[in-house]
Amino acid sequence: MIAVLTAVLAAAAPASAGPASPLAVRFCPAQVARSYPLMDVARIHGLVVHNVAVINRGDRPVTLKSIELALLDKGHVVDIRRFEAGGLDAAAQGAVRTEKAGMMQMFPFQFCGEKLLDPKATLSEDTALGPGEAVLVMRQVFAWRGSRDEVRAHAVADAGGATVEASAALPIDGSPSKTAMRFPLRGRWTVVVGATPHGGHRWLIPEEFALDVASMGADNKSYRGDGASFADYYAYGAPVVAVAAGTVAKVHDGEPENPAALRRPGETLEAYGARVQEIQAGLLQKGVDAVAGGHVVVDHGNGEYSVYAHLKTGSVKVKPGQAVKAGDELAQLGSSGNSTEPHLHFAVCDAPSPLYCAGIPPNFTGIELPYADGPRAAQSGDVVIAE
């Protein structure tokens, strides 16, 4: 539930815990919460708060009473979401199910390691927190019109009859990358997955604002014939270019392109989805390079790195340490790694890794969105025309 906070509640959340509080509140990502336009013309933004952990770091049990997530604008609380009683139990149990399903081990980049949970911390599925136990609240979505500049988490617990509290806060940044960027491909392309919430990217921290880009033919298909081979795909082999000047920070080439990951003619979506999940699980066990496939990472300064992934095997043309400028060819578009068909996975991150980073919205210039209602951020389904 999102509601306007009353004047009485507006002053309820202190900036930090008192010295006697055993509670610790942590966010993941831990530095900044990034929003993205849902509708530019109406100034509507969306935010995913991926993880908030409340940890009992004391030596006695406590009973967690509530967790509040509040959005602020210029120091004033505007929106609030409160978890207590059954809602708090449900959030805790959801995190435990995620852990038991192996998702935290399979997607460690989504949970920030020790920045979120202490090495020996264990998740609780209820509000009774023994020493070292934690409650984790995941994937909280907010949308607003106007401005929000801070997200605050405030926890309240009972410790043997005494009320203990703790808070943490992150700035909300709705701006795109400081680096102005051209599009990483030339010509007419389709953003098949963008930062909109109905796509898979928005729910994973490193690719929250990433684009999957493919090419469509006159029949609105991405391939000729039956799409049984990579060469059938219009996008395959297209030059991938640097979006801005920088220095190549990482290169990985040689990961195979797996034709078994293509959807087979006549295969149902359900059967294909099950088969792809098995392929993806195997790649995740092999690590970052197997997932990203052939990839290049370019350092643009400002703590901003562009990532170009699933590149055609053997096509990378640059080396680590090499200086590049906007428009320089880096490699060819392919389907290596965790890819279901030839496409470019493009992202901007705050670290030189395709996965162990937090996404940043790209600041594209010189592109045309011919079916948009005006200049705006790219969204899933957009056609993009780039020089």
N, C-alpha and C positions, 0 to 999 in steps of 0.2 A: 504494500500500500504506500502511495506517495501522498502526502498531505502537507498543508501549510502549517508551520510550527507556530504555536502561540507565543506571546511575549513571555509567558512564564517559563516555557521550555527553552526559549532562545538562549538563556544564560546557563543552561544546565550542564553543558559539556566543557569541562576544564581543558586547558591546552595540554596538560601532562598529568600523570598520576602522582599522587602524594608519595613521599618516601616510604611509607609503611605498606603501600599496596603490593600484593604479590602478583598482580596481573600485569601482563605485557600484551600490547595490541600491535599487530604488524600487518602491513600491506604487502602484496606481491602483484605487480611490480612495486618496488619500494621507493622510487624517486619521484615519479610524476604519474598522474592519471590523465590519459589523452582521450579527448572527445573527437567526434567526427561529424560533419554535417549530415543530417538526415534530409533536410530541405533547406538549401542555402537561401532561397528567396524569402523564406519565412523566418530565418535565423533559428531554426530548430536543430539542436545538436543531440547526439546520443553518446552515452558513456557506459562501458562495461567495467564494473569493479570486479576484477577477476578473483581475488582472494583476500579475505580478512581473517586473521587468526587471533584468537584470544587464548593466551597460555597462562596456566597457573605455575609461576616460577617460585612459589613459596614452598614451605615444608609441611603445610597442613592443607586439608581439603577445603575447597570453597564450592559454593553453589552459585552458578551463573544465573542472574536474574534477567538481564536484557543486554542486547547489543543494538545500538542505534547507528545507522548510517545517515549522515546529513550532508546536504550540498549547500554551500555558502556562496554568497556574492558580496564582495567588499565587506566581509566580516559579519554579515547577517545571514542567519539560517533561513533558507527558502524552502527546501524540500527535506523530508525526513522519512526514513523507513525504519521501523522498530521490530526487532525480533524478541519475543518473550514466550514463555510457556510452550504450547504446542508448536508454534512457529519456530522457536529456537531449537527444539528437539528435532523437528523435520530437517532444518538446515544441517544440524550436526550429523544426523543419520545419513543424509545424502552424501556428505563428505566421507563418512566411513565406508559407504557402499563403493564409492569411487576408489578408495584405497584398497579395499578387498578385491576389487575387480582388476587390480594391477595397473590402474591408469596412472598413478603417481610414479610408478617405476617405468612405465612405458613412455610417459611424457614428462620427464623430470624438468624440462625447461619451462613447463607451465606452472611450477610450484616453487621456483626460486631457491631451492635448497635450504641452507641454513639461514638465509635471509628471512624466511618465513617461519619455519619451525626449528626449534633447537634439535640437535642431533639425536637426543634421547627422548624427545617429546613424542607422545602417542595421542591419537585422536580419540576423543570421547564421543559416544553416540547419545549422550544426554547431558544435562546441565550440571551434574555432579563431577567436579574436576579434582582429581587427586593431584598430588605434586607431580609436575611434569606433563600433565594432561592438557589438551587443547581442544577448543571447538573451532572448526573452520567453516566459514560462510563463503560460498563460491558464486561467481557469475551473476552478480546483481546488476540489472540494467536500469538505467535512468534516461529519460528524455525531457528536454525543456526548450522553451522559447526564451531567447534573451541571453543572459550571461550567468555563468557559474564559474567560480575561480578556486574552489577548494572542496575536497571531500573529507569528512571527518568521521572516524569510527570511535564510539564511546561505549565501554563495557562497564556494567555494574554487577557486583557479586556480593553474596553474604559469606563472611568468614567468621564462623562461630558467634553469630549475633551482631557482628560489626559490618557495616557497609564499606566495601572497598571498590574503587573505581580506577579506570585507566583510559587514556585516549591516545589517538594518533591521527595525523592529518597529512594529506598530500595536496599539492597544488594541482588544479585542473588546467591543462593546456589545450586549447582548441585550435592552435595554429599549426600550419603544415611545416615541413622542413625548412630550415633557414636557407638551405641550398636550393636555388631555382634549377629545375630539371626539365630537359626535353624528354619526350617519350622514348622508351628504350627500343622501339621498332619504328620503321618508316612505312607509311601507307595507311591503309584502312584496316582496322582491327576491332575485335569485339572483346570487351571485358566480361568474361564468362563468370568470374567470381571476384567480387570486390569487398569493400568494407561494410556493406549492408548486413544487418543482423541475420537475415535469412540465409546467408552464405556461411560456409564453414570457417572462413578465415577469421571472422570477427571474434571467434571464441577461443583463439589460441594467441597467446601473448606475442610471440615473435612475428606472426603474420597477420596481426589484427587489421592492418591497413594495406595488406599486400594485394596485388592484382594477379589473377591468372588470365592470360591473354591468348586468344586463338583467332583464327581467320575463318570466315564463313563464305561459302560459295553462293551462287545465285539461287540455289535450292534451299538455302538456310541450313545446310549441313556443313560440317567442318572438313569433310573428306569427299573424294571422288569415289565412284564405284561402291564397293561394299565396306571400305575402311578397314580392310584386313591387314594392310601393311602400312608402315610409317610413311612411305612415299605417296600414299593415297591422300595424305592430309595437306591442305593448302598451306598451312603454317610451317611445315617441316623444312628445315634448312635455311629459313629466313635469317638475314644478318641481325644480330643483337648488338646494340650500340651503347656506349657509355652515356649516361644521362647528364653528366656534368664533368668538369675537370676534376682530377683527383689522382690518387696513387693506388695501384692495385695492391690490396692487402692480403688477398687469399685467392688461390686458384686450385681447383680440383677437377681433374679430367680423368677419363677412363672408366667411369661407372657405366655399366651396360644399360642398353635400352631393351626393355623386356616386351616383346610383341604379345606375350601371353596376357599382359595387362590391358590390351585393347578389348573393347567390347566385341563379342563375336556376332556375326550376322544372325538375327533371329533370337538372340539371347534375351531373356526377360531382364528387366531392371533389377528385380529382386535377386535373381541368380547371379547376375553380374556383381551386384553390391556385395554379396556374400563372398564371392571369389576375390574381389579386390581387397576386402578386409583381411583375408588370409595373407595376401601378398604384402599389404602394408605392415602387418604385424611382424612378418619376417624381416622387412627392411628396418623397422624401428629397433629390432634387436641388434642389428649390425651397426647402428650409430648414425651420426649426423650426415656423413658423406653419402651413405647408402640412401638416405631419405632425400636429401637435396639433389643427388645425382651430380653430374658435372655442373660446377658453379664457379662464378667469379664474384668476389667482393671488392668494391672500390671505396677507399677512404676519401671523403670530401672535406674533412675537417669538421669543426663544430660538433664533434661526436656523432657524425652522421655517415652511414655506410650504405651504399646501394648494393643490393643482392640480386643476382641473375642466376636462376636455377633451372634444372632439368635440361641442361644444354646437350646438344648433339655430341655423342661420344667422339672424341678426337678432334673436335672443332675449335677448341680454345686457342686464341691467337696471342694472348698476353701472358706476362710472367709477374710474379710478386715483385713489388718495388718499382714496377714500370709506371711512368707518368702517362696519363691519358687525358684527352680533352673531350668535350661533348661531341658526340657523333662518331667517335672512333669505334671501329668494329672490335668487339671482344670475342665473339664466338658465333655459333649458329644455333638457332632454336631447335630443340630436340625433344626427347621424351625419356631421359635417363632418370633413375631414382624412382621416387614415389609419384609416378605420373601415369594417368590413365589414357592419355593421348598426347601428341605433340602440342606443346604450348609453352609459353614463357611464364614462369613464376617470378614476379618482380616485387621487391620489398625495399623499404628503407628502415634501417635498424640503428640502435644506439651502441652496437658492438660488432666486431668483424666476424660474425658467425651467422649462418642462415637460421639457426634455431636458438642458440643461447644468447638471446638479446630481447629487447622490447621494441615493438614496431613504432614507427613514426609516420604520420601521413605524408605522402610525397607532394611536393609543390611543383606541379607540372605547368609549364608555360609553352606557348606555341602549339597547342592542340585545339582541335575543333570537336565538339560533341554535337553532331548535326541534329540529333533528335531531342536535345535538352531544351529546357525552357529559358536558357540563358547561360552565361558563364557560371560554372559551378564545379565542385569536386566530382571526380569520376565515381560512378556507382556500378554495382552489378547490372549487367545487361546493356551497358552503354556501348554505342559504336564510337570509336575514336579515330580521327583522321590526324595523322602526324606528318610533318615534313620529312 
